[in-house]
Amino acid sequence: MFKNNNNKKLNRRAAFRIYEQANLFYQKIDSNQVSETQPGFENLLLGSHQAKELGQLNSVAESSGGDVSLPSSISQENDTLNVNISSTGIAFTCKDKLEIGDYLMIRILLLSNMTLIMACCKVVYSKPSNPYEKNQYPFLTGVQFINLTSEDTKLLVDHVSRRKKQQLFLAGLMISIFMTILAIPEEIFNLVLDLSDKLLDVIVETVYIIFDYMDVGLGHVIKYLFNVSPHGRQMIGFYVLLAIQLVSLIVFLRVIVSACMRLGQNLVAYVSRKKASVLYYWGRQTLLNKIKMTGIGVLAISCYVLFAV
């Protein structure tokens, strides 16, 4: 992500950058504090830390007499950031306008694998963040790690490389699906309809079989528990099975609604981020580049409509 002066020949994997959800805390320090062993800090720079140690870290900070080297605040929702991280540095948005050359002590909790990283770092740039991004802090700051341990470096390199491979695989898969849909849209639409119809049939048949077996089982249970006529057993079984079906339907609907709401929120957030990025990129282009991109887009769509559809 950033050029590391300590490594002249930087491993290519270290240059990989990924966007990651993380909880981040930082504290400005003096340049002479970078090489010093700070209270409670030496024990925290031991490599990768699991999230279960996070409570212990805060208790250490509180017991150290309010030491400013480790913010003791508990993660809040607005502490979760979409950071750009590599094994050599990290970029994040913040409220403060930091100066180039400032030194920070930073604590990063990667939410994907709940791993905690702590290190000192140096600010290499600080500029206004994307103005189109919603709920965004005003400044985008990039820092370079300067005393990251070898264990944490290896951890970050492996993590970034693994996530990058996953992202490339997913991107390739999505591009392949998109190109296939563009090439044979009618066949893909019919295939989706057929698969949906068969899946619905399987689900209906499965539910029917489950409740049929439940009806038979309830009949035997009621027969041994209640001394009633066959008609009474049928009535009791009917109402018990009806109650089970209603409860199952309510639970199913709650799960479906909750899943749809989460999916909708994630999609809205994703579209909002992409829209903000596109608007920010578009606003930085010259008029000539805008005309070129518009012309290429119109030409590509026209060719697809005329020759592919």
N, C-alpha and C positions, 0 to 999 in steps of 0.2 A: 504493500500500500504506500509506504513511504520509503525513501532511500535510507538504508541503515549504514552509517559510517563505520560501524564496527565490523561489518561483513562486506568485503569488497566484491566477492562473488556470491551474490545472494541466490539461494536456492529458488528455482522458479516457482515452487509450491508456495513459498513465502510471499510471492507477489499476488497470489490469488486473494480476491476480496469478496466478501459475501455480506449481504444484509441479514442481520440477526436481531431478534427481539432480546433485549437485555435490560436489566436494572443497573443503573450506573450512578455512582457517587464519586465526587472528586473534591479535592481541597488544594488550594494554592499553597506552595511551599517555597522557601528560599533556595537559591541554587546551592548554597553550602549545606543544605539539609539532604540533598540527593544521596550523597555518599555516607550519610550518618545512619546509624542504627536507631530507629525511632522507637519509642515505647509501644510495645504490642505489635509493631510492624514486622519485626524479624520473624516472629512465629507465623505470621500470615503469608509470608513469601516462601512457602515450602513446596510450591508446585500447585497441582490441581487440588481444589477443595470441593467437597460435596455440599449440597445445599443444607444438609442437616447441621453443618457447622455454622450456619449463618447466625443463629441465635447466640452461639457462643462468642462470635466475633463482636456482636453488639454489647454483650455483657462485659467483654474485655475492655471495650471502649469506655463504658460507663465506670468501670472500676479503676480506670487509669486517671481519674480526676479530671474528666472533661477534656482529654487530649484531643486537639483539633486534627491530628493526623488521621483519625478514623471517625468519620461522621457516624453518630450513633442512631440516626433516625431510621425508622423501619420503612421498608419499601411501600410507597403509595402508588396509586394507579398512574399518576403523572410521572413517576420515576421510570416507567417502562418506555424505552425508546427503541426505534428501529435504527440501529447503528450499523455503520459500514466498518467491518473489522478484518484485519489480516494478522499474521504473526508478528508484524513489525509496527503496527499502529492501529488507531481507531479514529473514526470520524463520527461525531454526534452533535446534536443540537442542544443548546443550553441557553439559560437566561442571561448569563454574564458575557460581556464583551471582553474576551481574553486577548492579551497581546502576544505577538510572535516572540518566542523565546521564554515565555512564562513556563515555570515548572509546576507540575501537578502531581499529587498522589491520587491514584484512581483505583476504584474497586468496581469490578465488572462481574455481574452474575448473568451468565448465559442461560436463558430460560429453556432452550431446547434440550439441554442435557443437565441443567441445574449445576453448573460448574462455576466456581468462584475464582477469579483472577485478580491479583493486586500487583501494582507496579508503580514506579515513578515514570513520568513521561514529560516530554517537552512539546510545547505548542508550536506547530509549524505553519498553521494558518488559522485565521478566524475571520469569517465574512458573513454577511447577511444570508439567512437561510431562504429557502424557496418561499416567496410571498404567497403562492397559491396553495400551499399546504395548510390543511386545517389542523387546529390544535397543535401547532408547531411552535417551538421556541424560536426566538428571533435571530439567533446566531448559530452558524454551522462552524464547528471547531474541529480541526484535525490535529492529532497529537502522535508523536513517535515514542514508542517504548524505549527507555534508555537503560533500565536495569532489570529487565525481565529474566527470570531464572531459566536455565536450560530445560528444566522440566515443563515449565509453563510454555516456553517457546515450542517445544515438541508437541505439547497438548494442542496449542493453537494451530500449528501447521497441520497436524492430523485432522483436527476438527474442520478447519477451513477446506482442506483438500477433500475430505469426505462429503461435506455439504455442497462443494462445488461440483463434484461428480454427480451427486443427486440432482442438482439443479440442471446440469447439462443433459442428463438423461431425461428428466421431465420436459425440458424445453424441446429436445429432439422428438420426444413422443408427441407433444402437443403440436409441433410443426408438421409431423407426419400425418396426424389425424386431420389437421386443418387442410393440408394439401390434398389428402384423399377426399375430403368433403367437397373441396373446390373442383376436383377432377370428375367425380361421379356423384353429384348431389342427390339425384333421384334414387339411385341404388342405396345410398346411405340412409336416406329418409325411410325407404321401404324396409330396410334391415332393422332400423331402430323401432319401427312400428311392429314388425314381426316379433322381435325380441321382447318388447314391452308386453305384447299380447300373451306370449308364452309364459313370461314371468308372472303375469297376473293370474293366468290359469293355474300355475304351480302353487302360488300363494293361496288362492281360493281352495284348491283341492287339499292342500296341507291343513288349512284351518278347519275345513269340513271333517277331515279324518280325525283330527285332534278332538274336536267337540263330539264326534260320534263315539269315540272310545270313552270320553268322559261321561257321556250319557249312559253307556253300558255299565261303566264302573259305578256311577251314582245309583243305578238301579239295584245292583248287588248290595251296596252299602246300606241303602235305605231299607232293603228287604230284611237285613239282619238287625238293623237298629230300631225300626219302627214296625209295630204289629198293626199294619193297616191293609186295606184291600188293594188289589192291583191298580184300581183306578186312583186311589190315594197315593200310591207310590209314584205313579206317573205324574200326578199333579205336583207332588213335592219335588221330584226330579226336574220337572219343567221349570219351576220357579227358581230352584237352586242353580240350574244351568243358565237360566236367563240372567240371574244376578252375576254369575261368573263372566258371562259374555259382556254385560254392561261395564263391569269393572275393567275387564281386559280392553274394551274399546276406549274407555276413558284414559287408561294408562298409555295405550298405543297413540291416541290423539295427542296427549301431552308430550310424548317423546317426539312425535313427528313435528308438532308445532315448534317445540324447543329447538329441534335440529334445523328446521327451516329458518327460524329466526337467527340462529347463529350463522348459518350459511349466508343468509341475506346480509347480515351485518359485516361478515368477512368480505363478501362481494362488493358491498358499498364502499368499505374501507379500501379495498384493492383498487377499485375503479377510481376512487377519489385520489389515491396516491398517484396512479398512472396519469390521470387527467392533470394533476398539479405538475408532474414531471414534464408532460408534453407541453403544457402552457409555458412553463419556465424555459424549456428548451426553445420553443417557438419564439418567445419574446426576445431571446438573445441572438436570433438569426438576423442577417441583413435582408433587405428587401429582395435582392437578387437571389439569395438562397431560398427565400420563401417562394418566389416565383418558380424556381427550379423544382422544388419539392412538390408544389401544387401541380405543376405540369406533368411530372413523372407519375404522380398519383392518379390524375385524370386519365393519362395514357394507359396505365396498367389496368384500371377499371374498365375503360372502353374496350381494350383488347380482350379482356375476359368476357365481357358481355357479348361482343361481336363474334368471337371465335370459339369460346369454350362452352358457352351456355347453349 
